[in-house]
Amino acid sequence: MNSNKKFYRIKFQALRINLLKNEIDNLNDKIFSLVKKIPIWEKETFHLFISSEEKREVETKKILYYLYSLNKIVTTSKILPDKNLVHVLITKHTRFVENRFKILEPDSTQEILPAEIDVVFIPLLCFDKKGNRVGYGGGYYDKFLKKTKSSCLKIGLSFFEPVDFIEGINMNDIQLDMCVTPEKLYNFTTD
């Protein structure tokens, strides 16, 4: 069986694209329900990706509004011209604009340093039973996660259950601490 990153990237993009809207809504509700059960809500600063409907990513709006309701500090990323990420504060009043990759980004400029972030919710295409993940291949999140403090929790969100093993993981690939699917919370710090 082929278990390399490129194979999984293609396979899981196709699986997501083939999901129907009502299936996606149901899966998102289940994921949000499990996310609320994770014992992380005493933390102060959260990083959340703004999901892409076009890419059929796990919807993060409910998590965002939940964080606002708890008066948490919330950040998200912007892609700089040099292809690095900067992480900025977002609030209920933040406006979002589409960037050159058709990703919504905040018009905010108040930077939050990676070392200040307690929890990062991470987009992904798939993950394995050890917490390795396959993203879109740009390495943006791996570079970002290397700059976070060691206690920062890295939580993936996935419509699909894990694959057995992802080949080609290297020292630049940062593992997840947890991943939430519609069926289960996977905790790689204790499993």
C-alpha positions, -999 to 999 in steps of 0.1 A, spaced: 0 0 0 13 34 -9 14 56 22 35 86 11 24 122 16 17 130 -21 -6 100 -24 -25 109 8 -27 146 -2 -44 137 -35 -66 110 -20 -79 131 9 -85 162 -12 -107 141 -35 -125 126 -5 -133 160 9 -144 174 -24 -169 145 -28 -186 153 5 -221 167 2 -230 199 20 -254 182 44 -226 156 52 -202 184 59 -226 202 81 -232 170 101 -195 163 104 -187 198 115 -213 197 142 -199 164 156 -163 178 155 -174 210 173 -192 190 200 -160 170 207 -138 201 206 -158 217 234 -150 186 256 -112 190 253 -99 204 287 -82 235 271 -106 263 279 -86 276 309 -59 285 284 -57 322 273 -44 325 237 -57 304 208 -46 303 172 -74 293 148 -73 288 110 -100 304 91 -115 275 71 -119 275 33 -153 265 21 -139 260 -14 -113 235 0 -141 219 21 -120 223 53 -134 216 87 -155 247 96 -140 268 124 -167 296 128 -183 279 158 -150 274 175 -142 311 168 -175 323 183 -171 299 212 -136 314 219 -151 349 217 -179 339 242 -151 328 266 -133 362 262 -101 344 249 -74 360 229 -77 347 193 -52 349 165 -50 337 130 -24 338 102 -16 360 73 8 350 45 35 376 39 49 383 5 81 363 15 58 333 21 62 334 59 33 336 83 25 364 107 -1 358 134 -25 386 142 -52 393 168 -88 389 156 -119 401 174 -156 401 167 -151 433 148 -122 422 125 -129 424 88 -116 396 65 -104 399 29 -94 373 4 -57 370 -3 -40 359 -36 -46 322 -26 -83 328 -21 -79 324 16 -97 348 40 -72 369 60 -79 395 87 -72 432 80 -57 433 115 -21 442 120 -17 436 158 9 408 158 8 380 184 41 361 186 41 323 183 56 320 218 26 337 233 1 311 219 -12 283 241 -33 263 216 -31 260 178 -60 245 158 -44 231 126 -58 224 92 -48 192 76 -58 167 49 -51 135 69 -32 123 99 -18 89 111 -21 70 144 11 86 157 0 122 152 18 129 120 -1 149 95 -3 158 58 -12 193 49 -11 211 16 27 208 12 39 244 18 54 238 53 38 270 66 24 254 98 56 234 105 77 266 104 51 283 126 48 255 151 86 253 156 84 288 171 57 280 196 65 272 232 69 235 242 36 236 262 16 248 232 -11 223 223 -13 214 186 -48 202 177 -57 190 142 -93 189 129 -102 162 104 -133 149 87 -116 115 85 -102 89 108 -64 83 108 -45 63 83 -21 37 98 12 53 89 25 82 68 59 77 52 84 104 46 80 122 80 112 141 87 126 164 114 109 194 100 74 178 104 58 188 137 35 162 152 0 169 165 -7 166 203 -44 158 194 -67 154 165 -105 157 165 -126 138 140 -164 134 140 -161 102 159 -132 106 183 -107 128 200 -72 113 194 -47 123 221 -11 115 210 4 126 243 -12 97 261 -23 71 234 
